[in-house]
Amino acid sequence: MKILILHINFLILTVSGLYAQNNQSAEADTVTVQIMGSMEDSRFMPAEVEIQKGDLLKFVVEEGVHTVTAYHPDNRRSLGIPEEANSFDSGVLQKGQEWFYRPNVTGEYNYFCRPHERMGHKGKFTVRSPDKNN
């Protein structure tokens, strides 16, 4: 009887461990984009990021004053994000501030910094489905 109980406990622990491993791989990630520079050297680092649907983007201002703004008619720009996606604009962010965005639509998102757009301060992230088929 003791051996049967030990085998059952071992089986439960094994199944629980496999379940936990599968759930960990499905958890969302937080991907950080640094916002660097001021004036001509303003940039998003990295400038392009690929994430999975459900991941969280964290924008961190390392220096200067910046925005994270979608190319979207709401922001007086041509559409540069998926048509089904909501427009976004972080508002003005200063050194040390963070802004978070969780996209809920797969596709390519182009964005810019309002004060430095003319200087080339632009970025892009691509959202993929976790199943890799989209």
Summary of the structure (lengths in Angstrom):
residues: 134
radius of gyration: 20.9
end to end distance: 51.2
largest distance: 76.5
contacts: 372
relative contact order: 0.20
helix: 28%
strand: 34%
